[in-house]
């Protein structure tokens, strides 16, 4: 079973990459945000073995990898749907939503209806306590301002990964307007 790969990105096809590791190209499902062809990257790998395929799912952080594996333990959540969820929300935001029993945030995720969200809240409640995710505390205190800012920035076309990365660095206890101004300033520097 493959658990970690490090190499150069040779190709990007939507949400898949070909990672060249010592001359061997591994096809990996990833979050394509912040990835470029020719970049040296390393990924924590989840190997999904099915009757008709062996798929690799790659994560740049251990937190995302561990959350993915926890999502797979939820009834009705498969590897592709777990990956789609993590492509739309950061691990810190997801863990904050589960810790706060925030059904509204979870139902906004792709493929997650009310029943699926309720099942996630129930089945992950105790498991997320063991996950070590940085900056969860920054997301929780002023979550409504963060949610509003996230929605506004999404409307401008920014990805969830870009938004959460910038908002995690924003000053705590900021208003929605302050968060948006901060994020737009930071995002224009990319």
Secondary structure as GFF3:
##gff-version 3
##sequence-region A 1 190
A	DSSP	beta_strand	4	13	.	.	.	ID=ss1
A	DSSP	beta_strand	16	21	.	.	.	ID=ss2
A	DSSP	beta_strand	24	29	.	.	.	ID=ss3
A	DSSP	beta_strand	40	49	.	.	.	ID=ss4
A	DSSP	beta_strand	54	59	.	.	.	ID=ss5
A	DSSP	alpha_helix	62	71	.	.	.	ID=ss6
A	DSSP	alpha_helix	79	88	.	.	.	ID=ss7
A	DSSP	alpha_helix	91	99	.	.	.	ID=ss8
A	DSSP	alpha_helix	103	107	.	.	.	ID=ss9
A	DSSP	alpha_helix	114	124	.	.	.	ID=ss10
A	DSSP	three_ten_helix	127	130	.	.	.	ID=ss11
A	DSSP	alpha_helix	136	141	.	.	.	ID=ss12
A	DSSP	alpha_helix	143	155	.	.	.	ID=ss13
A	DSSP	alpha_helix	160	168	.	.	.	ID=ss14
A	DSSP	alpha_helix	176	188	.	.	.	ID=ss15
###
